Structure formats: C-alpha cells, structure tokens
Amino acid sequence: MKLIDTMNGPVWVVWAVGVLCAAISLLLLSGHGSWLIAGYNTASKKEKEKYDEKKLCRVMGCGMSLIALMTFVLAAGIHILPASFAGLYGAVVLADCLVMIILCNTVCKKKGK
C-alpha cells in the first residue's frame, strides 16, 4: 500500500505544512524568531536571562529544518513511498522534538546562571 492510499485530504496541505515549517525555520535561524518559542516568549525577564537567545533560536531552527525536510520528502514521495513511511516520519519528528528539548535545556543555558 502506498502513502497516498492512506491520505484523507489533498496533497497540497502537506506541501503547505512543509513551506510553513521551512519559513519558521528560516525565521529562527536568522535569530529573529524567539517569540515563536513556547515557554521562552512568556518567561519573565529574569528567566530569559538564563538562556542564550541566539543559541536557543539556532537549536530550534535546526530542529525545524529537519522537520521541514522530512515534510518535503513526505510530500514529494507521497505517490511512491510505502504507507509505513508515515510511522518513520512520526518517529523522526518525535525524536527531533526530544533532542531539541534536551539541547535547549543544556546547551542553550548560560554558564553560571
């Protein structure tokens, strides 16, 4: 069974999600998207001082880049990929999110704070 056989909606939605993820990724990688990071944008000024905003944006941007890339692969191969690719896609996105959370709470914290 192909991936297209398991879809209930139009293919353009997958492409739109990929473009949205890529746009968010570029915004974060440019260092201007800290307001998109849940938890950081609502943190107090004192709490924000504990994190390196540039590193935080870079880590989140790289993670979103992987999600965007996987979404584009999903969209481009929707007619040829097996249906089991959806499970692989979900596992990669989940693992990517876990890695981003770990890196944000370790690498992105300022030393001595």
N, CA, C and O atoms as a GROMACS GRO file, in nm:
protein
  452
    1MET      N    1   0.085  -0.118   0.000
    1MET     CA    2   0.000   0.000   0.000
    1MET      C    3   0.090   0.124   0.000
    1MET      O    4   0.189   0.130   0.072
    2LYS      N    5   0.054   0.220  -0.079
    2LYS     CA    6   0.130   0.345  -0.089
    2LYS      C    7   0.077   0.447   0.010
    2LYS      O    8  -0.036   0.437   0.060
    3LEU      N    9   0.160   0.546   0.038
    3LEU     CA   10   0.126   0.650   0.134
    3LEU      C   11   0.002   0.729   0.088
    3LEU      O   12  -0.080   0.769   0.171
    4ILE      N   13  -0.010   0.751  -0.040
    4ILE     CA   14  -0.124   0.827  -0.094
    4ILE      C   15  -0.256   0.757  -0.063
    4ILE      O   16  -0.360   0.822  -0.049
    5ASP      N   17  -0.253   0.623  -0.052
    5ASP     CA   18  -0.375   0.548  -0.025
    5ASP      C   19  -0.428   0.571   0.117
    5ASP      O   20  -0.545   0.547   0.144
    6THR      N   21  -0.342   0.617   0.206
    6THR     CA   22  -0.382   0.638   0.346
    6THR      C   23  -0.426   0.782   0.373
    6THR      O   24  -0.473   0.813   0.482
    7MET      N   25  -0.411   0.869   0.274
    7MET     CA   26  -0.445   1.010   0.293
    7MET      C   27  -0.595   1.034   0.279
    7MET      O   28  -0.663   0.972   0.198
    8ASN      N   29  -0.643   1.128   0.360
    8ASN     CA   30  -0.785   1.166   0.352
    8ASN      C   31  -0.804   1.304   0.293
    8ASN      O   32  -0.917   1.344   0.263
    9GLY      N   33  -0.695   1.379   0.277
    9GLY     CA   34  -0.706   1.516   0.229
    9GLY      C   35  -0.620   1.539   0.108
    9GLY      O   36  -0.555   1.447   0.058
   10PRO      N   37  -0.619   1.662   0.060
   10PRO     CA   38  -0.539   1.695  -0.059
   10PRO      C   39  -0.389   1.700  -0.028
   10PRO      O   40  -0.349   1.728   0.085
   11VAL      N   41  -0.308   1.673  -0.129
   11VAL     CA   42  -0.162   1.669  -0.115
   11VAL      C   43  -0.106   1.809  -0.090
   11VAL      O   44  -0.002   1.823  -0.026
   12TRP      N   45  -0.172   1.911  -0.140
   12TRP     CA   46  -0.119   2.046  -0.126
   12TRP      C   47  -0.108   2.088   0.021
   12TRP      O   48  -0.028   2.175   0.055
   13VAL      N   49  -0.187   2.026   0.108
   13VAL     CA   50  -0.181   2.057   0.250
   13VAL      C   51  -0.046   2.016   0.307
   13VAL      O   52   0.012   2.087   0.390
   14VAL      N   53   0.006   1.901   0.263
   14VAL     CA   54   0.137   1.855   0.309
   14VAL      C   55   0.245   1.952   0.262
   14VAL      O   56   0.336   1.985   0.338
   15TRP      N   57   0.234   1.996   0.138
   15TRP     CA   58   0.331   2.094   0.086
   15TRP      C   59   0.321   2.226   0.165
   15TRP      O   60   0.424   2.287   0.195
   16ALA      N   61   0.200   2.269   0.198
   16ALA     CA   62   0.182   2.393   0.273
   16ALA      C   63   0.243   2.382   0.412
   16ALA      O   64   0.304   2.478   0.461
   17VAL      N   65   0.228   2.267   0.476
   17VAL     CA   66   0.290   2.246   0.608
   17VAL      C   67   0.442   2.251   0.596
   17VAL      O   68   0.509   2.308   0.681
   18GLY      N   69   0.496   2.191   0.490
   18GLY     CA   70   0.640   2.196   0.467
   18GLY      C   71   0.691   2.337   0.448
   18GLY      O   72   0.795   2.374   0.503
   19VAL      N   73   0.619   2.416   0.371
   19VAL     CA   74   0.658   2.556   0.349
   19VAL      C   75   0.650   2.635   0.479
   19VAL      O   76   0.737   2.716   0.508
   20LEU      N   77   0.546   2.612   0.557
   20LEU     CA   78   0.531   2.680   0.686
   20LEU      C   79   0.646   2.643   0.780
   20LEU      O   80   0.703   2.731   0.845
   21CYS      N   81   0.680   2.515   0.787
   21CYS     CA   82   0.792   2.472   0.871
   21CYS      C   83   0.924   2.533   0.824
   21CYS      O   84   1.008   2.573   0.906
   22ALA      N   85   0.943   2.540   0.693
   22ALA     CA   86   1.065   2.600   0.638
   22ALA      C   87   1.072   2.749   0.671
   22ALA      O   88   1.179   2.800   0.704
   23ALA      N   89   0.961   2.818   0.661
   23ALA     CA   90   0.957   2.962   0.692
   23ALA      C   91   0.988   2.986   0.840
   23ALA      O   92   1.064   3.077   0.873
   24ILE      N   93   0.931   2.905   0.926
   24ILE     CA   94   0.959   2.918   1.070
   24ILE      C   95   1.105   2.887   1.098
   24ILE      O   96   1.168   2.954   1.179
   25SER      N   97   1.158   2.787   1.030
   25SER     CA   98   1.298   2.750   1.046
   25SER      C   99   1.390   2.867   1.006
   25SER      O  100   1.484   2.899   1.079
   26LEU      N  101   1.363   2.928   0.893
   26LEU     CA  102   1.445   3.042   0.849
   26LEU      C  103   1.435   3.159   0.945
   26LEU      O  104   1.534   3.227   0.972
   27LEU      N  105   1.317   3.183   0.997
   27LEU     CA  106   1.297   3.290   1.094
   27LEU      C  107   1.378   3.264   1.220
   27LEU      O  108   1.442   3.355   1.274
   28LEU      N  109   1.375   3.140   1.268
   28LEU     CA  110   1.451   3.105   1.388
   28LEU      C  111   1.602   3.108   1.362
   28LEU      O  112   1.677   3.157   1.445
   29LEU      N  113   1.645   3.056   1.248
   29LEU     CA  114   1.788   3.055   1.217
   29LEU      C  115   1.844   3.196   1.200
   29LEU      O  116   1.963   3.219   1.223
   30SER      N  117   1.760   3.289   1.159
   30SER     CA  118   1.805   3.427   1.145
   30SER      C  119   1.818   3.496   1.281
   30SER      O  120   1.874   3.605   1.291
   31GLY      N  121   1.764   3.433   1.386
   31GLY     CA  122   1.774   3.488   1.521
   31GLY      C  123   1.661   3.581   1.559
   31GLY      O  124   1.665   3.644   1.665
   32HIS      N  125   1.560   3.592   1.474
   32HIS     CA  126   1.451   3.686   1.499
   32HIS      C  127   1.321   3.619   1.541
   32HIS      O  128   1.217   3.684   1.550
   33GLY      N  129   1.326   3.488   1.569
   33GLY     CA  130   1.203   3.417   1.597
   33GLY      C  131   1.188   3.369   1.739
   33GLY      O  132   1.115   3.273   1.765
   34SER      N  133   1.255   3.433   1.832
   34SER     CA  134   1.246   3.386   1.972
   34SER      C  135   1.103   3.397   2.025
   34SER      O  136   1.066   3.324   2.117
   35TRP      N  137   1.024   3.485   1.969
   35TRP     CA  138   0.886   3.499   2.013
   35TRP      C  139   0.801   3.379   1.973
   35TRP      O  140   0.688   3.365   2.019
   36LEU      N  141   0.854   3.290   1.886
   36LEU     CA  142   0.782   3.170   1.845
   36LEU      C  143   0.808   3.052   1.938
   36LEU      O  144   0.739   2.950   1.930
   37ILE      N  145   0.906   3.064   2.026
   37ILE     CA  146   0.943   2.953   2.112
   37ILE      C  147   0.854   2.952   2.236
   37ILE      O  148   0.860   3.042   2.320
   38ALA      N  149   0.772   2.849   2.245
   38ALA     CA  150   0.678   2.837   2.357
   38ALA      C  151   0.755   2.827   2.488
   38ALA      O  152   0.853   2.754   2.498
   39GLY      N  153   0.711   2.899   2.585
   39GLY     CA  154   0.777   2.900   2.716
   39GLY      C  155   0.877   3.012   2.727
   39GLY      O  156   0.883   3.081   2.829
   40TYR      N  157   0.956   3.031   2.623
   40TYR     CA  158   1.055   3.139   2.627
   40TYR      C  159   0.987   3.274   2.608
   40TYR      O  160   1.022   3.372   2.674
   41ASN      N  161   0.890   3.280   2.518
   41ASN     CA  162   0.824   3.407   2.492
   41ASN      C  163   0.737   3.454   2.608
   41ASN      O  164   0.704   3.573   2.617
   42THR      N  165   0.698   3.362   2.697
   42THR     CA  166   0.616   3.401   2.812
   42THR      C  167   0.696   3.407   2.942
   42THR      O  168   0.641   3.438   3.048
   43ALA      N  169   0.824   3.377   2.934
   43ALA     CA  170   0.909   3.376   3.054
   43ALA      C  171   0.935   3.519   3.101
   43ALA      O  172   0.929   3.614   3.024
   44SER      N  173   0.964   3.530   3.229
   44SER     CA  174   0.997   3.661   3.285
   44SER      C  175   1.136   3.703   3.236
   44SER      O  176   1.212   3.621   3.186
   45LYS      N  177   1.166   3.829   3.251
   45LYS     CA  178   1.296   3.881   3.207
   45LYS      C  179   1.409   3.810   3.281
   45LYS      O  180   1.514   3.782   3.223
   46LYS      N  181   1.387   3.783   3.409
   46LYS     CA  182   1.489   3.715   3.489
   46LYS      C  183   1.513   3.572   3.437
   46LYS      O  184   1.626   3.525   3.432
   47GLU      N  185   1.406   3.505   3.400
   47GLU     CA  186   1.417   3.369   3.348
   47GLU      C  187   1.482   3.368   3.210
   47GLU      O  188   1.561   3.279   3.179
   48LYS      N  189   1.451   3.467   3.127
   48LYS     CA  190   1.510   3.476   2.993
   48LYS      C  191   1.660   3.500   3.000
   48LYS      O  192   1.733   3.458   2.910
   49GLU      N  193   1.707   3.565   3.105
   49GLU     CA  194   1.850   3.593   3.120
   49GLU      C  195   1.931   3.465   3.140
   49GLU      O  196   2.053   3.467   3.122
   50LYS      N  197   1.868   3.356   3.176
   50LYS     CA  198   1.937   3.229   3.198
   50LYS      C  199   1.972   3.159   3.067
   50LYS      O  200   2.053   3.065   3.067
   51TYR      N  201   1.913   3.202   2.956
   51TYR     CA  202   1.932   3.136   2.828
   51TYR      C  203   2.002   3.226   2.729
   51TYR      O  204   1.985   3.348   2.731
   52ASP      N  205   2.081   3.165   2.642
   52ASP     CA  206   2.144   3.235   2.531
   52ASP      C  207   2.043   3.234   2.415
   52ASP      O  208   2.020   3.130   2.352
   53GLU      N  209   1.983   3.350   2.390
   53GLU     CA  210   1.875   3.358   2.292
   53GLU      C  211   1.920   3.316   2.153
   53GLU      O  212   1.844   3.253   2.079
   54LYS      N  213   2.043   3.351   2.116
   54LYS     CA  214   2.094   3.318   1.983
   54LYS      C  215   2.108   3.166   1.966
   54LYS      O  216   2.070   3.110   1.864
   55LYS      N  217   2.164   3.101   2.068
   55LYS     CA  218   2.177   2.955   2.064
   55LYS      C  219   2.040   2.887   2.065
   55LYS      O  220   2.018   2.789   1.995
   56LEU      N  221   1.950   2.942   2.144
   56LEU     CA  222   1.816   2.886   2.152
   56LEU      C  223   1.746   2.891   2.016
   56LEU      O  224   1.685   2.793   1.973
   57CYS      N  225   1.756   3.003   1.950
   57CYS     CA  226   1.697   3.017   1.817
   57CYS      C  227   1.764   2.924   1.717
   57CYS      O  228   1.698   2.865   1.632
   58ARG      N  229   1.896   2.909   1.727
   58ARG     CA  230   1.970   2.823   1.635
   58ARG      C  231   1.929   2.676   1.653
   58ARG      O  232   1.907   2.604   1.555
   59VAL      N  233   1.919   2.631   1.779
   59VAL     CA  234   1.880   2.492   1.807
   59VAL      C  235   1.738   2.467   1.756
   59VAL      O  236   1.714   2.366   1.690
   60MET      N  237   1.647   2.556   1.786
   60MET     CA  238   1.509   2.538   1.741
   60MET      C  239   1.499   2.546   1.588
   60MET      O  240   1.422   2.473   1.526
   61GLY      N  241   1.577   2.635   1.527
   61GLY     CA  242   1.578   2.648   1.382
   61GLY      C  243   1.631   2.523   1.313
   61GLY      O  244   1.576   2.481   1.211
   62CYS      N  245   1.736   2.464   1.367
   62CYS     CA  246   1.789   2.340   1.310
   62CYS      C  247   1.689   2.225   1.324
   62CYS      O  248   1.672   2.145   1.232
   63GLY      N  249   1.625   2.218   1.438
   63GLY     CA  250   1.522   2.115   1.458
   63GLY      C  251   1.406   2.132   1.362
   63GLY      O  252   1.356   2.035   1.306
   64MET      N  253   1.364   2.256   1.343
   64MET     CA  254   1.254   2.282   1.249
   64MET      C  255   1.298   2.254   1.106
   64MET      O  256   1.216   2.216   1.023
   65SER      N  257   1.426   2.274   1.076
   65SER     CA  258   1.476   2.244   0.941
   65SER      C  259   1.463   2.096   0.911
   65SER      O  260   1.425   2.057   0.801
   66LEU      N  261   1.494   2.012   1.010
   66LEU     CA  262   1.479   1.868   0.991
   66LEU      C  263   1.332   1.830   0.970
   66LEU      O  264   1.301   1.746   0.885
   67ILE      N  265   1.245   1.891   1.046
   67ILE     CA  266   1.101   1.863   1.030
   67ILE      C  267   1.054   1.910   0.891
   67ILE      O  268   0.976   1.840   0.826
   68ALA      N  269   1.100   2.027   0.848
   68ALA     CA  270   1.063   2.077   0.714
   68ALA      C  271   1.115   1.984   0.605
   68ALA      O  272   1.044   1.952   0.510
   69LEU      N  273   1.240   1.940   0.620
   69LEU     CA  274   1.300   1.849   0.521
   69LEU      C  275   1.222   1.718   0.514
   69LEU      O  276   1.193   1.669   0.405
   70MET      N  277   1.189   1.662   0.629
   70MET     CA  278   1.112   1.537   0.631
   70MET      C  279   0.973   1.557   0.570
   70MET      O  280   0.921   1.468   0.503
   71THR      N  281   0.914   1.672   0.594
   71THR     CA  282   0.781   1.700   0.538
   71THR      C  283   0.788   1.713   0.386
   71THR      O  284   0.698   1.668   0.316
   72PHE      N  285   0.895   1.776   0.336
   72PHE     CA  286   0.911   1.786   0.190
   72PHE      C  287   0.936   1.648   0.128
   72PHE      O  288   0.886   1.620   0.019
   73VAL      N  289   1.012   1.563   0.196
   73VAL     CA  290   1.033   1.426   0.147
   73VAL      C  291   0.899   1.352   0.144
   73VAL      O  292   0.869   1.280   0.048
   74LEU      N  293   0.821   1.369   0.248
   74LEU     CA  294   0.688   1.307   0.255
   74LEU      C  295   0.600   1.354   0.140
   74LEU      O  296   0.534   1.274   0.074
   75ALA      N  297   0.600   1.486   0.116
   75ALA     CA  298   0.515   1.541   0.009
   75ALA      C  299   0.563   1.499  -0.129
   75ALA      O  300   0.482   1.466  -0.216
   76ALA      N  301   0.695   1.500  -0.150
   76ALA     CA  302   0.748   1.466  -0.282
   76ALA      C  303   0.732   1.318  -0.314
   76ALA      O  304   0.712   1.280  -0.430
   77GLY      N  305   0.739   1.234  -0.211
   77GLY     CA  306   0.731   1.091  -0.236
   77GLY      C  307   0.598   1.028  -0.202
   77GLY      O  308   0.590   0.907  -0.184
   78ILE      N  309   0.496   1.108  -0.193
   78ILE     CA  310   0.367   1.057  -0.146
   78ILE      C  311   0.308   0.950  -0.238
   78ILE      O  312   0.231   0.865  -0.193
   79HIS      N  313   0.345   0.953  -0.366
   79HIS     CA  314   0.292   0.854  -0.460
   79HIS      C  315   0.378   0.730  -0.470
   79HIS      O  316   0.334   0.629  -0.525
   80ILE      N  317   0.501   0.734  -0.418
   80ILE     CA  318   0.590   0.619  -0.432
   80ILE      C  319   0.631   0.557  -0.298
   80ILE      O  320   0.672   0.440  -0.294
   81LEU      N  321   0.621   0.632  -0.190
   81LEU     CA  322   0.662   0.580  -0.059
   81LEU      C  323   0.558   0.484  -0.003
   81LEU      O  324   0.439   0.501  -0.026
   82PRO      N  325   0.604   0.381   0.071
   82PRO     CA  326   0.508   0.291   0.134
   82PRO      C  327   0.437   0.360   0.249
   82PRO      O  328   0.486   0.459   0.302
   83ALA      N  329   0.324   0.308   0.287
   83ALA     CA  330   0.243   0.368   0.394
   83ALA      C  331   0.318   0.367   0.527
   83ALA      O  332   0.291   0.450   0.614
   84SER      N  333   0.410   0.275   0.544
   84SER     CA  334   0.487   0.267   0.669
   84SER      C  335   0.579   0.387   0.688
   84SER      O  336   0.629   0.409   0.798
   85PHE      N  337   0.602   0.465   0.584
   85PHE     CA  338   0.686   0.585   0.596
   85PHE      C  339   0.623   0.686   0.692
   85PHE      O  340   0.694   0.765   0.754
   86ALA      N  341   0.492   0.684   0.704
   86ALA     CA  342   0.424   0.775   0.796
   86ALA      C  343   0.468   0.748   0.939
   86ALA      O  344   0.485   0.842   1.017
   87GLY      N  345   0.487   0.623   0.974
   87GLY     CA  346   0.537   0.588   1.107
   87GLY      C  347   0.680   0.634   1.127
   87GLY      O  348   0.714   0.684   1.234
   88LEU      N  349   0.762   0.618   1.026
   88LEU     CA  350   0.901   0.666   1.033
   88LEU      C  351   0.905   0.818   1.047
   88LEU      O  352   0.983   0.872   1.125
   89TYR      N  353   0.820   0.885   0.971
   89TYR     CA  354   0.811   1.031   0.978
   89TYR      C  355   0.775   1.075   1.120
   89TYR      O  356   0.838   1.165   1.175
   90GLY      N  357   0.675   1.011   1.178
   90GLY     CA  358   0.633   1.045   1.314
   90GLY      C  359   0.744   1.019   1.415
   90GLY      O  360   0.764   1.099   1.506
   91ALA      N  361   0.815   0.908   1.400
   91ALA     CA  362   0.924   0.874   1.493
   91ALA      C  363   1.038   0.976   1.482
   91ALA      O  364   1.094   1.015   1.584
   92VAL      N  365   1.072   1.017   1.361
   92VAL     CA  366   1.180   1.116   1.343
   92VAL      C  367   1.139   1.251   1.401
   92VAL      O  368   1.220   1.316   1.466
   93VAL      N  369   1.017   1.292   1.378
   93VAL     CA  370   0.970   1.420   1.433
   93VAL      C  371   0.968   1.415   1.586
   93VAL      O  372   1.009   1.512   1.651
   94LEU      N  373   0.923   1.305   1.643
   94LEU     CA  374   0.922   1.291   1.788
   94LEU      C  375   1.064   1.293   1.845
   94LEU      O  376   1.091   1.362   1.943
   95ALA      N  377   1.155   1.218   1.783
   95ALA     CA  378   1.294   1.216   1.828
   95ALA      C  379   1.357   1.354   1.815
   95ALA      O  380   1.432   1.397   1.903
   96ASP      N  381   1.327   1.423   1.707
   96ASP     CA  382   1.379   1.558   1.685
   96ASP      C  383   1.330   1.654   1.794
   96ASP      O  384   1.408   1.735   1.845
   97CYS      N  385   1.204   1.644   1.829
   97CYS     CA  386   1.149   1.730   1.934
   97CYS      C  387   1.215   1.701   2.069
   97CYS      O  388   1.245   1.793   2.145
   98LEU      N  389   1.238   1.573   2.098
   98LEU     CA  390   1.305   1.538   2.223
   98LEU      C  391   1.448   1.591   2.227
   98LEU      O  392   1.492   1.643   2.330
   99VAL      N  393   1.520   1.580   2.117
   99VAL     CA  394   1.657   1.632   2.110
   99VAL      C  395   1.656   1.784   2.125
   99VAL      O  396   1.742   1.839   2.194
  100MET      N  397   1.560   1.852   2.062
  100MET     CA  398   1.552   1.998   2.076
  100MET      C  399   1.527   2.037   2.221
  100MET      O  400   1.587   2.133   2.270
  101ILE      N  401   1.439   1.967   2.290
  101ILE     CA  402   1.410   1.998   2.430
  101ILE      C  403   1.534   1.978   2.516
  101ILE      O  404   1.565   2.062   2.601
  102ILE      N  405   1.605   1.868   2.494
  102ILE     CA  406   1.726   1.841   2.573
  102ILE      C  407   1.832   1.947   2.546
  102ILE      O  408   1.894   1.998   2.640
  103LEU      N  409   1.854   1.980   2.419
  103LEU     CA  410   1.956   2.080   2.385
  103LEU      C  411   1.919   2.218   2.439
  103LEU      O  412   2.006   2.292   2.485
  104CYS      N  413   1.793   2.253   2.433
  104CYS     CA  414   1.750   2.384   2.482
  104CYS      C  415   1.772   2.398   2.633
  104CYS      O  416   1.796   2.507   2.683
  105ASN      N  417   1.761   2.286   2.704
  105ASN     CA  418   1.778   2.290   2.849
  105ASN      C  419   1.920   2.261   2.894
  105ASN      O  420   1.948   2.263   3.014
  106THR      N  421   2.011   2.234   2.802
  106THR     CA  422   2.150   2.210   2.839
  106THR      C  423   2.244   2.307   2.768
  106THR      O  424   2.307   2.391   2.832
  107VAL      N  425   2.253   2.295   2.638
  107VAL     CA  426   2.347   2.375   2.559
  107VAL      C  427   2.311   2.524   2.559
  107VAL      O  428   2.400   2.609   2.558
  108CYS      N  429   2.183   2.554   2.559
  108CYS     CA  430   2.140   2.693   2.545
  108CYS      C  431   2.139   2.772   2.676
  108CYS      O  432   2.118   2.893   2.676
  109LYS      N  433   2.161   2.705   2.788
  109LYS     CA  434   2.167   2.777   2.915
  109LYS      C  435   2.302   2.844   2.928
  109LYS      O  436   2.405   2.788   2.892
  110LYS      N  437   2.298   2.965   2.980
  110LYS     CA  438   2.423   3.038   3.004
  110LYS      C  439   2.498   2.976   3.121
  110LYS      O  440   2.437   2.927   3.216
  111LYS      N  441   2.628   2.978   3.113
  111LYS     CA  442   2.711   2.922   3.219
  111LYS      C  443   2.700   3.009   3.345
  111LYS      O  444   2.703   3.131   3.337
  112GLY      N  445   2.689   2.944   3.458
  112GLY     CA  446   2.686   3.017   3.585
  112GLY      C  447   2.552   3.077   3.621
  112GLY      O  448   2.543   3.154   3.716
  113LYS      N  449   2.447   3.044   3.548
  113LYS     CA  450   2.313   3.101   3.578
  113LYS      C  451   2.225   2.997   3.640
  113LYS      O  452   2.109   3.026   3.672
   0.00000   0.00000   0.00000
